[in-house]
Amino acid sequence: MKKTVVLLYPQFSEYELSVALSILMQGEKPVITAAARKKPIHGESGLVCLPDASVDEIDLDEVDSLLLTGCMDVLALSEENKLFDFIKRAEPYCSVIASISSSPYLLAKAGVLNGVKYTIGMTEENRDQSGVFQKENYSDDLVVQDGKFITARGRGFIRFGEWFGKGLSLNFDSRWYRE
């Protein structure tokens, strides 16, 4: 079975990944965590993670999906060209690319969100200032799917995880995620 690459970067949002990771586990989907460099990364709540690989080490023939979480200051990643290059290289190999909160910025900056309807947890002012978004494709919806792209606002992390699991045709029990 091909793998899902979970991209990690400084101040990544752990909770936004929680349901998606749980669904990947239930569906017995192999996961590999990757970052620009293979060194410990601190999440926004202080959790320290060691990525399985750097993005340069990923064999794209083994990949069929990407999972991106938001982070406290996504614009601080604007010079992380390794991330953008990886996203651009990985896109053709992926049947599903799921991006939540501020992380659609990374997709837009990589140039793979062109012509795609999306949502994002950034203000209109920040979206405009970033200079990478197509304004006409923005949606206020909590979760948006356009082809293989699933985007969501951070507070939609439960629905986002479920849509991601369904997009990958995984077998999981959605009752785990109900209040």
N, C-alpha and C positions, 0 to 999 in steps of 0.2 A: 504494500500500500504506500502511495506517495505521502509526503510529509507536508505539514503546515509549518511555515516559518513565522515565528513570533518575533517581531522586531522590538528591540529594547534600546533605550536611549536615556540619558540623564533625566531624572524627575518624571519617569513614565508613571502612568496612573495604574496602580495595581488593581483597584476595585473594578475598573472598566474592563479588565481582562477576565475577572473571576468567573462569570457565567460561561463565557466562550471557552475558557480552559476546562471547566468542568464538563461541558458538553463534548469537547474533544476527547476527554478521558473516558466518558461514558461510551462514546462511539468508537473507542479503541483506535483513534486516529493518531499516528505518530506525529510528534511535535519536535521541532528544533528551535531553540532560541538563538538569535543572532544579533550582533551589534556591529557598529563600525570597527571596533577593536575588541579583542577578546580579553576584557579586563572587568573587574567588578563594577556594577552600575547601581547607583542608589535610586530607588523609586521615590515618588513624591511623599510617601508616608514613612520613608526611611528603610524599607526592605532592601537588602542588598542581594543582587542576583549576579551570578557569573554566567554569561552567555555560553552556550555549547560551542559556538563558532563565531568567527568574524564573518562579515558578509562576503569577503573574498574567498572564504573556504567552503561556501555553500555550492553543492553540485545541483544546479537547476534542473537537471534531468530527474532528480528525486523529489521535486517540489510540485505541488498542484494548488497551493493556496498561501495567502499572506494574511496575517493578522496584525493590525497596528492599533496601539492605544494612544490616548492623548497624553499630554504632559503639561506640567505647570507653565512652562515658557517655551512653546514650540518654535517661536521665532528665533530663539537662541540656537536652534539647530540649522539656521539658514546657510551656514558654511560647511555643513557635514556632507560634502559631496559624495562620500562613499555610500551613504544611505540613499541619496537620490539616484546615483548610478545603479545601485543594486535594485531599487524599485523598478527602474526603467528596464533593466535586463530581465528581471523576474516576471514582469507583467505578461509577456506572451506565454509563459509556462503555466500560468495560474487560471484555474476555472472559477475561483472565487478570491476576491480581494476585499477584506473587511477592515474598515477604518472608522474609529470612533473619536468623538470629542474634537480636539484640535488637530488630530493626525491627518485628516484629509488635506491639510496644508502640505504635508510631505508628498502626498500623491500629486497634488497640483504643481508643486515646485519641481517634481520629477517629470512632469509633462504627460502623465498618464490619465489625468482627469478631464482632459479636453473633450468637449462634446458629451460629457456624462452629467446627468442630473445628480445632485449631491445635497447633503446637509452637513453642518459643521457647528461645533460649539465655540465659534468666534463671533465677535460683534461685527456688524457690517463695516464699521470704521476700520477695524483690524484687517478684515478681508480685503478692503479696498487698498489699504496701505501696503499690504503684502505684495500686491501687483501680480499675483499668480492665478487668481480665480476668474472664471467666466461667470459674471454676475447673472446672466440670463438663465443659467442652469441651477441656481441656488433654490432650495426648497426649505420652507419653515417646518416641514414634517419632522417628527422625532426620529424616525428611521426611514431611509430611502434606499431602494434597490433599483439599479439601472444596469441591466445585463449582469455581468459578473461582479459589479461593484456594489457593496453594501456600506453605507455610511450612516452614522448616528450621532446624536448629541449624547453627552456623557450620561445624563440621567436615564437614557434609554438602554442602558447596558444589559438589562435582562432580555428585552425584545431583540436587541442586537445579537446577543449570543445565540438565541434561538434561531433567528434568521440565518446566521452563519452556519449553524449545525444543519439546518434544512438545505441550505445552498450546497453543502457538501454531501447531502443524502445520508447523514449519520443517523444511527439508531440511538435515541436518547429519550429519557422520561422528562417531559417538560413540567411535570408536577413538582419536581425538585425545586423549581424556581418561582413558585407561587407563594404569596403571603398567606 
